Amino acid sequence: MPPESGNIEFVDPVRERVMSGYPMKPGFTQQPRRIVYRCREGLLVMFPFWLSHGVQPNRSQDMRLSLAFNIDCVPKPLQKMKPADINAVQAPS
């Protein structure tokens, strides 16, 4: 990965959290609102859709390729069980 090709940044959407006394990172005296992850080739970063994020500018002469997508987890619909199926699931007596 070329140097200065940009990293991904996340911003805490809860403004008031910076007032918390519990530091999120060792050595910090207050909560940082912005966290930067150093990108590397092959890195997959997954995060919730509501988390503010951005990518720093690519200051290298090389091309940077970023792939973004959304995943939606949808439960399967419940199927109606027949009485015969319920009897098969019951523990033996």
C-alpha positions, 0 to 999 in steps of 0.5 A, spaced: 500 500 500 503 506 498 504 511 503 499 517 504 494 514 500 489 515 505 486 512 511 479 511 514 476 515 519 470 514 524 466 520 528 463 518 534 455 521 533 454 522 540 457 529 542 456 528 549 461 522 550 467 526 550 465 529 557 466 521 559 471 520 564 473 513 562 478 514 556 477 510 550 484 509 548 490 509 553 493 515 554 488 520 552 485 525 557 478 525 554 474 521 549 477 522 542 471 524 537 475 521 531 478 515 530 483 513 524 484 506 522 491 505 518 489 502 511 493 496 509 492 492 503 486 486 504 483 490 510 476 489 511 472 494 515 465 493 517 461 498 521 454 500 522 451 504 517 449 510 522 457 511 524 459 517 521 465 515 516 470 518 511 476 517 507 482 521 507 485 524 501 489 520 497 496 524 496 500 518 493 501 518 485 498 511 485 491 509 484 487 507 491 481 502 490 475 502 495 469 498 495 463 500 499 457 495 500 451 494 505 449 488 508 442 487 511 440 481 515 433 479 514 430 473 518 427 467 515 419 467 516 417 462 521 413 456 518 407 454 521 409 447 524 404 441 523 402 437 529 406 431 526 412 435 526 411 438 533 410 430 536 417 429 532 421 434 536 418 432 543 423 429 547 422 421 548 418 419 555 
